[in-house]
């Protein structure tokens, strides 16, 4: 399948691409004492643009000279393999089941320097069991040793416990909400759900916002 056009690659001088670079900078400097190097991007429900936001943000991390890995941790409706036009046969779940893959991750290099993708791999029957297992912590450790930044795509918060389970093993979570689509009560519930299990909510990204043409 052909790659999805990402605004950070197709129009790097656009206001949207600049917004992604600003988001990258904010995340890089959120905590100087304890840098954020591994985080998940999720959404309250399934109508938001979390996977595209993640892909664009990962591009900006890689473009700043940082070795970056996209990990598709959405083990229900993975999208990163479609966005990047790569095979989904091997990936995160392969590392969970195969010790050889754990020591030699099936990463796929993209056309963007410094950027690799780890697809979801074959989908498991119970994603929550995979994400909560001690083996997942080992996988995260192996990937951390290979990159400056890990960006995990995650299932929507209100759809299952996956995002909370994954976020608990990472430095935090970024919530994606879509203007005109995401309900306020859903966004509030998603944040409460994550914070209830002590997952750090790093911030929120709003997509489909009205563009202000008068601003510089």
TORKE-740459 format. One record per atom (N, C-alpha, C): atom name; x, y, z. Coordinates in steps of 0.02 Angstrom, whole numbers, plus 50000, padded with zeros to 5 digits. Example, Ala and Ser with C-alpha at 12.3 -4.5 7.8 and 13.67 -1.06 7.14 Angstrom:
atomo/X/Y/Z
N/50660/49716/50390
CA/50615/49775/50390
C/50660/49835/50390
N/50642/49888/50354
CA/50684/49947/50357
C/50645/50002/50394
This chain:
atomo/X/Y/Z
N/50042/49940/50000
CA/50000/50000/50000
C/50044/50063/50000
N/50024/50112/49962
CA/50063/50174/49957
C/50063/50212/50023
N/50117/50249/50033
CA/50124/50287/50094
C/50073/50344/50096
N/50051/50360/50156
CA/50008/50418/50166
C/50050/50481/50162
N/50023/50533/50131
CA/50060/50596/50127
C/50058/50631/50195
N/50117/50644/50221
CA/50124/50678/50286
C/50142/50750/50274
N/50108/50796/50309
CA/50118/50867/50298
C/50190/50889/50315
N/50222/50855/50362
CA/50290/50874/50381
C/50340/50857/50326
N/50320/50813/50280
CA/50363/50796/50223
C/50342/50831/50160
N/50276/50835/50148
CA/50251/50864/50086
C/50254/50940/50086
N/50246/50972/50144
CA/50245/51045/50148
C/50278/51067/50214
N/50344/51057/50220
CA/50378/51071/50284
C/50377/51143/50306
N/50361/51189/50261
CA/50358/51260/50279
C/50288/51283/50298
N/50240/51237/50300
CA/50171/51254/50315
C/50163/51268/50390
N/50107/51300/50406
CA/50091/51315/50476
C/50081/51250/50516
N/50052/51200/50484
CA/50041/51137/50518
C/50107/51102/50535
N/50153/51102/50487
CA/50219/51071/50499
C/50255/51108/50555
N/50249/51174/50555
CA/50281/51214/50608
C/50250/51198/50676
N/50185/51185/50676
CA/50151/51167/50739
C/50179/51101/50766
N/50192/51054/50721
CA/50222/50990/50743
C/50292/51001/50772
N/50330/51046/50741
CA/50397/51059/50767
C/50393/51093/50835
N/50344/51136/50845
CA/50334/51167/50910
C/50316/51115/50963
N/50273/51068/50943
CA/50254/51014/50989
C/50315/50973/51008
N/50356/50957/50958
CA/50417/50920/50971
C/50461/50956/51022
N/50471/51021/51012
CA/50513/51060/51057
C/50484/51061/51128
N/50419/51069/51133
CA/50387/51069/51199
C/50397/51003/51235
N/50392/50948/51198
CA/50401/50883/51229
C/50474/50872/51249
N/50520/50895/51208
CA/50591/50886/51223
C/50612/50925/51285
N/50579/50981/51298
CA/50600/51023/51354
C/50548/51026/51410
N/50501/50979/51409
CA/50451/50977/51462
C/50484/50966/51530
N/50533/50921/51532
CA/50567/50906/51594
C/50641/50898/51581
N/50680/50947/51602
CA/50752/50944/51591
C/50785/50892/51637
N/50761/50889/51700
CA/50791/50843/51748
C/50777/50770/51730
N/50717/50756/51705
CA/50700/50688/51684
C/50670/50692/51613
N/50713/50691/51563
CA/50690/50699/51494
C/50639/50646/51474
N/50591/50666/51433
CA/50541/50621/51407
C/50568/50590/51343
N/50580/50525/51343
CA/50609/50493/51285
C/50564/50438/51256
N/50515/50415/51295
CA/50470/50362/51271
C/50400/50379/51293
N/50355/50391/51246
CA/50287/50409/51263
C/50238/50382/51211
N/50175/50380/51232
CA/50122/50355/51187
C/50079/50413/51164
N/50051/50404/51106
CA/50002/50452/51080
C/49937/50414/51070
N/49884/50440/51101
CA/49820/50407/51098
C/49765/50459/51090
N/49703/50437/51095
CA/49646/50482/51088
C/49590/50456/51133
N/49540/50498/51147
CA/49484/50474/51188
C/49446/50418/51154
N/49428/50428/51090
CA/49390/50378/51053
C/49422/50369/50985
N/49387/50336/50939
CA/49419/50315/50876
C/49413/50366/50820
N/49383/50423/50831
CA/49370/50470/50776
C/49426/50520/50766
N/49477/50519/50810
CA/49529/50569/50805
C/49587/50546/50760
N/49636/50590/50751
CA/49690/50579/50703
C/49755/50557/50736
N/49752/50517/50788
CA/49811/50503/50829
C/49869/50473/50789
N/49854/50428/50743
CA/49908/50394/50707
C/49945/50441/50660
N/49908/50486/50627
CA/49940/50535/50583
C/49979/50586/50624
N/49952/50606/50681
CA/49988/50652/50725
C/50054/50621/50746
N/50052/50558/50765
CA/50113/50524/50786
C/50164/50521/50729
N/50142/50502/50670
CA/50189/50496/50614
C/50221/50563/50598
N/50182/50616/50596
CA/50210/50683/50582
C/50257/50706/50637
N/50239/50693/50699
CA/50282/50713/50755
C/50347/50674/50753
N/50344/50610/50737
CA/50404/50569/50734
C/50452/50595/50680
N/50424/50618/50625
CA/50465/50647/50571
C/50505/50707/50598
N/50472/50749/50637
CA/50507/50809/50662
C/50562/50790/50712
N/50551/50739/50752
CA/50604/50716/50797
C/50663/50691/50757
N/50650/50651/50705
CA/50704/50624/50664
C/50741/50680/50626
N/50703/50729/50602
CA/50733/50784/50564
C/50778/50827/50608
N/50768/50825/50673
CA/50811/50864/50718
C/50875/50827/50736
N/50885/50769/50703
CA/50947/50732/50712
C/50944/50678/50765
N/50884/50663/50790
CA/50875/50613/50842
C/50852/50546/50812
N/50887/50493/50831
CA/50866/50427/50810
C/50797/50413/50841
N/50748/50399/50798
CA/50679/50394/50821
C/50647/50329/50796
N/50609/50298/50840
CA/50573/50236/50822
C/50499/50246/50835
N/50459/50233/50783
CA/50387/50229/50790
C/50369/50158/50807
N/50331/50148/50861
CA/50309/50081/50880
C/50233/50079/50877
N/50205/50035/50836
CA/50133/50031/50832
C/50108/49985/50887
N/50088/50017/50943
CA/50062/49980/51000
C/49987/49976/51000
N/49955/49998/50945
CA/49883/49989/50938
C/49871/49918/50912
N/49859/49872/50957
CA/49853/49802/50938
C/49781/49782/50922
N/49740/49833/50909
CA/49671/49821/50888
C/49659/49845/50817
N/49679/49907/50803
CA/49671/49934/50736
C/49736/49971/50717
N/49790/49935/50705
CA/49854/49966/50689
C/49850/50005/50623
N/49887/50061/50620
CA/49884/50103/50560
C/49952/50123/50534
N/50005/50116/50574
CA/50070/50141/50552
C/50096/50105/50490
N/50081/50041/50483
CA/50105/50006/50423
C/50072/50033/50360
N/50009/50055/50365
CA/49975/50085/50308
C/50003/50155/50294
N/50015/50193/50346
CA/50042/50261/50337
C/50109/50259/50302
N/50151/50210/50319
CA/50219/50207/50292
C/50225/50158/50234
N/50172/50122/50217
CA/50174/50077/50160
C/50220/50018/50170
N/50219/49988/50230
CA/50264/49932/50245
C/50223/49870/50266
N/50256/49814/50269
CA/50224/49752/50290
C/50211/49752/50365
N/50156/49718/50384
CA/50139/49713/50454
C/50147/49642/50480
N/50182/49600/50444
CA/50189/49530/50463
C/50230/49521/50526
N/50283/49562/50533
CA/50326/49558/50592
C/50329/49626/50626
N/50334/49625/50692
CA/50335/49688/50727
C/50338/49679/50802
N/50298/49719/50837
CA/50299/49719/50910
C/50281/49651/50940
N/50229/49619/50914
CA/50209/49554/50941
C/50261/49500/50926
N/50298/49508/50872
CA/50352/49462/50855
C/50405/49464/50910
N/50421/49524/50933
CA/50471/49532/50986
C/50447/49502/51051
N/50382/49502/51062
CA/50354/49473/51123
C/50358/49397/51123
N/50357/49366/51064
CA/50354/49293/51059
C/50420/49261/51041
N/50464/49298/51009
CA/50526/49270/50981
C/50586/49304/51013
N/50625/49266/51051
CA/50684/49295/51084
C/50736/49320/51033
N/50739/49288/50975
CA/50785/49311/50923
C/50765/49380/50898
N/50700/49391/50892
CA/50675/49457/50871
C/50685/49509/50926
N/50684/49485/50989
CA/50696/49531/51045
C/50767/49559/51042
N/50815/49516/51025
CA/50884/49539/51022
C/50900/49573/50956
N/50859/49560/50905
CA/50868/49592/50840
C/50800/49615/50814
N/50776/49672/50840
CA/50708/49695/50824
C/50695/49702/50749
N/50636/49682/50726
CA/50619/49686/50654
C/50599/49758/50634
N/50645/49804/50645
CA/50633/49874/50628
C/50636/49884/50552
N/50595/49929/50527
CA/50594/49945/50456
C/50616/50017/50448
N/50670/50027/50410
CA/50695/50095/50397
C/50647/50131/50350
N/50635/50194/50363
CA/50593/50235/50318
C/50639/50277/50273
N/50608/50314/50228
CA/50646/50359/50184
C/50671/50420/50222
N/50646/50430/50283
CA/50667/50487/50323
C/50728/50466/50364
N/50785/50500/50356
CA/50844/50483/50396
C/50828/50484/50470
N/50856/50436/50507
CA/50849/50430/50580
C/50781/50403/50602
N/50738/50384/50555
CA/50670/50361/50574
C/50657/50289/50553
N/50639/50247/50603
CA/50621/50177/50590
C/50551/50164/50616
N/50520/50112/50589
CA/50452/50093/50610
C/50453/50020/50634
N/50422/50008/50691
CA/50409/49941/50714
C/50333/49931/50710
N/50309/49896/50659
CA/50237/49885/50653
C/50210/49844/50711
N/50145/49835/50713
CA/50115/49798/50769
C/50132/49724/50765
N/50138/49697/50704
CA/50144/49625/50696
C/50075/49593/50699
N/50074/49527/50702
CA/50011/49490/50705
C/49972/49509/50768
N/49908/49524/50759
CA/49868/49548/50816
C/49851/49491/50864
N/49860/49502/50929
CA/49847/49450/50979
C/49772/49447/50996
N/49749/49392/51024
CA/49678/49387/51043
C/49659/49433/51100
N/49707/49444/51147
CA/49693/49488/51205
C/49751/49539/51210
N/49745/49596/51177
CA/49799/49646/51177
C/49821/49668/51247
N/49773/49674/51293
CA/49789/49698/51360
C/49839/49652/51395
N/49834/49586/51383
CA/49880/49539/51414
C/49951/49549/51388
N/49957/49565/51324
CA/50022/49578/51294
C/50054/49641/51322
N/50014/49694/51323
CA/50040/49760/51344
C/50057/49763/51418
N/50024/49723/51459
CA/50035/49725/51531
C/50089/49676/51554
N/50113/49634/51509
CA/50160/49582/51528
C/50229/49610/51543
N/50268/49576/51586
CA/50337/49597/51600
C/50380/49599/51537
N/50364/49556/51488
CA/50402/49554/51426
C/50399/49621/51389
N/50342/49656/51396
CA/50336/49721/51363
C/50388/49770/51390
N/50401/49767/51454
CA/50452/49810/51483
C/50520/49795/51454
N/50534/49731/51441
CA/50597/49711/51411
C/50602/49738/51339
N/50547/49734/51302
CA/50546/49760/51234
C/50560/49835/51234
N/50528/49871/51278
CA/50539/49943/51283
C/50612/49958/51298
N/50642/49920/51343
CA/50712/49929/51360
C/50758/49918/51301
N/50744/49865/51263
CA/50785/49850/51203
C/50780/49907/51152
N/50719/49932/51141
CA/50710/49986/51092
C/50740/50052/51116
N/50736/50065/51181
CA/50766/50126/51208
C/50841/50128/51195
N/50872/50071/51196
CA/50945/50067/51185
C/50963/50082/51113
N/50914/50082/51068
CA/50926/50091/50997
C/50905/50159/50970
N/50877/50201/51013
CA/50851/50265/50988
C/50851/50317/51042
N/50848/50380/51021
CA/50841/50436/51068
C/50769/50443/51090
N/50722/50428/51043
CA/50651/50437/51059
C/50610/50378/51033
N/50563/50356/51075
CA/50515/50304/51056
C/50445/50335/51058
N/50408/50330/51003
CA/50340/50355/51000
C/50293/50296/50988
N/50251/50282/51037
CA/50205/50225/51032
C/50135/50248/51011
N/50109/50217/50959
CA/50039/50226/50940
C/49999/50180/50986
N/49943/50205/51013
CA/49904/50166/51061
C/49830/50168/51045
N/49795/50116/51064
CA/49722/50114/51056
C/49690/50171/51094
N/49630/50194/51073
CA/49595/50247/51109
C/49582/50228/51182
N/49586/50277/51225
CA/49581/50267/51297
C/49514/50236/51317
N/49460/50262/51289
CA/49393/50240/51311
C/49372/50175/51278
N/49411/50151/51229
CA/49393/50089/51195
C/49415/50027/51233
N/49470/50034/51270
CA/49498/49976/51307
C/49548/50002/51357
N/49576/49956/51396
CA/49626/49975/51447
C/49696/49980/51419
N/49704/49967/51354
CA/49770/49963/51323
C/49813/50025/51334
N/49784/50084/51322
CA/49823/50146/51327
C/49849/50158/51398
N/49807/50143/51447
CA/49828/50151/51517
C/49883/50101/51535
N/49877/50040/51512
CA/49927/49988/51527
C/49994/50006/51495
N/49992/50029/51433
CA/50053/50047/51398
C/50083/50111/51427
N/50040/50161/51439
CA/50064/50224/51466
C/50099/50218/51532
N/50078/50168/51572
CA/50108/50157/51638
C/50180/50134/51633
N/50200/50107/51575
CA/50268/50084/51565
C/50312/50136/51531
N/50282/50193/51513
CA/50318/50245/51476
C/50323/50310/51517
N/50352/50361/51487
CA/50360/50425/51521
C/50296/50466/51523
N/50247/50446/51484
CA/50184/50482/51484
C/50145/50471/51420
N/50090/50508/51414
CA/50044/50501/51357
C/50022/50569/51332
N/50016/50575/51267
CA/49989/50635/51235
C/49920/50618/51207
N/49870/50658/51224
CA/49802/50647/51200
C/49788/50688/51137
N/49760/50657/51087
CA/49741/50692/51025
C/49665/50701/51025
N/49643/50763/51017
CA/49571/50777/51011
C/49559/50813/50945
N/49501/50802/50916
CA/49485/50832/50851
C/49430/50883/50859
N/49444/50944/50838
CA/49394/50998/50843
C/49333/50980/50802
N/49274/50988/50832
CA/49212/50974/50798
C/49193/50900/50798
N/49235/50858/50829
CA/49219/50786/50830
C/49224/50756/50900
N/49278/50772/50935
CA/49287/50743/51002
C/49239/50776/51052
N/49202/50737/51088
CA/49157/50764/51139
C/49197/50784/51201
N/49178/50840/51230
CA/49214/50864/51289
C/49213/50814/51346
N/49156/50782/51356
CA/49152/50734/51412
C/49196/50673/51399
N/49205/50655/51335
CA/49249/50599/51319
C/49322/50618/51333
N/49341/50679/51315
CA/49409/50702/51328
C/49423/50703/51403
N/49375/50728/51441
CA/49382/50731/51514
C/49387/50662/51545
N/49345/50617/51520
CA/49346/50548/51546
C/49411/50513/51529
N/49438/50526/51469
CA/49501/50495/51449
C/49557/50518/51495
N/49560/50582/51509
CA/49611/50608/51553
C/49604/50578/51623
N/49544/50577/51648
CA/49532/50548/51715
C/49551/50475/51718
N/49536/50438/51665
CA/49552/50366/51662
C/49627/50355/51667
N/49666/50396/51631
CA/49738/50389/51632
C/49767/50410/51700
N/49744/50466/51726
CA/49771/50491/51789
C/49752/50447/51848
N/49697/50412/51843
CA/49675/50367/51896
C/49725/50311/51908
N/49759/50291/51854
CA/49810/50237/51861
C/49880/50266/51858
N/49885/50331/51873
CA/49949/50367/51880
C/49990/50369/51815
N/49955/50373/51759
CA/49988/50385/51695
C/49993/50460/51685
N/50053/50484/51671
CA/50063/50556/51663
C/50037/50580/51596
N/49990/50627/51597
CA/49964/50657/51536
C/50009/50716/51519
N/50048/50710/51466
CA/50097/50761/51449
C/50065/50823/51418
N/50007/50813/51388
CA/49972/50869/51356
C/49922/50843/51305
N/49895/50890/51267
CA/49846/50872/51216
C/49861/50907/51151
N/49841/50876/51097
CA/49849/50904/51030
C/49779/50909/51000
N/49762/50968/50974
CA/49698/50976/50940
C/49709/50978/50864
N/49674/50935/50829
CA/49678/50934/50756
C/49614/50965/50728
N/49616/50981/50663
CA/49558/51009/50628
C/49536/51076/50657
N/49583/51112/50688
CA/49566/51177/50717
C/49559/51230/50662
N/49518/51280/50675
CA/49509/51336/50628
C/49576/51373/50622
N/49597/51385/50561
CA/49661/51417/50549
C/49653/51493/50552
N/49698/51525/50589
CA/49698/51598/50594
C/49745/51626/50540
N/49717/51656/50489
CA/49758/51677/50432
C/49791/51745/50446
N/49768/51782/50496
CA/49795/51849/50507
C/49858/51848/50549
N/49870/51791/50585
CA/49928/51788/50629
C/49992/51775/50589
N/50047/51801/50615
CA/50112/51789/50582
C/50134/51718/50597
